[in-house]
Amino acid sequence: MTKQEALNRQGQQYIASLAATARQLWGKACEFDGILADSKFVVFSKDNKFAEFYNIAMCRLVEARAEYAAGGYVGLQMKDSRRKRSGSKL
């Protein structure tokens, strides 16, 4: 297995684990408020602690999918290589 293939597999596994976590949290959040888990649109109660965790998991999942689509380097942080010029607002 090449290094790129290993990175791709690692990215796919990470995305799959985030998706599984989001599904579990969705189920828990729905259960907490007595909502059917197959509902398409829901409004969770303010005291539903699972809803906050679900939102965090979904944000991370969307970010990971976007990073993977950009080249398979999930979780890789790129720094801005532009140098600030004097008087520049970059």
Secondary structure in CASP SS format (residue, H / E / C, confidence):
PFRMAT SS
TARGET T0000
AUTHOR 0000-0000-0000
METHOD secondary structure of the structure
MODEL  1
M C 1.00
T C 1.00
K H 1.00
Q H 1.00
E H 1.00
A H 1.00
L H 1.00
N H 1.00
R H 1.00
Q H 1.00
G H 1.00
Q H 1.00
Q H 1.00
Y H 1.00
I H 1.00
A H 1.00
S H 1.00
L H 1.00
A H 1.00
A H 1.00
T H 1.00
A H 1.00
R H 1.00
Q H 1.00
L H 1.00
W H 1.00
G H 1.00
K H 1.00
A H 1.00
C H 1.00
E H 1.00
F H 1.00
D H 1.00
G C 1.00
I C 1.00
L C 1.00
A C 1.00
D C 1.00
S C 1.00
K C 1.00
F C 1.00
V C 1.00
V C 1.00
F C 1.00
S C 1.00
K C 1.00
D C 1.00
N C 1.00
K H 1.00
F H 1.00
A H 1.00
E H 1.00
F H 1.00
Y H 1.00
N H 1.00
I H 1.00
A H 1.00
M H 1.00
C H 1.00
R H 1.00
L H 1.00
V H 1.00
E H 1.00
A H 1.00
R H 1.00
A H 1.00
E H 1.00
Y H 1.00
A H 1.00
A C 1.00
G C 1.00
G C 1.00
Y C 1.00
V C 1.00
G C 1.00
L C 1.00
Q C 1.00
M C 1.00
K C 1.00
D C 1.00
S C 1.00
R C 1.00
R C 1.00
K C 1.00
R C 1.00
S C 1.00
G C 1.00
S C 1.00
K C 1.00
L C 1.00
END
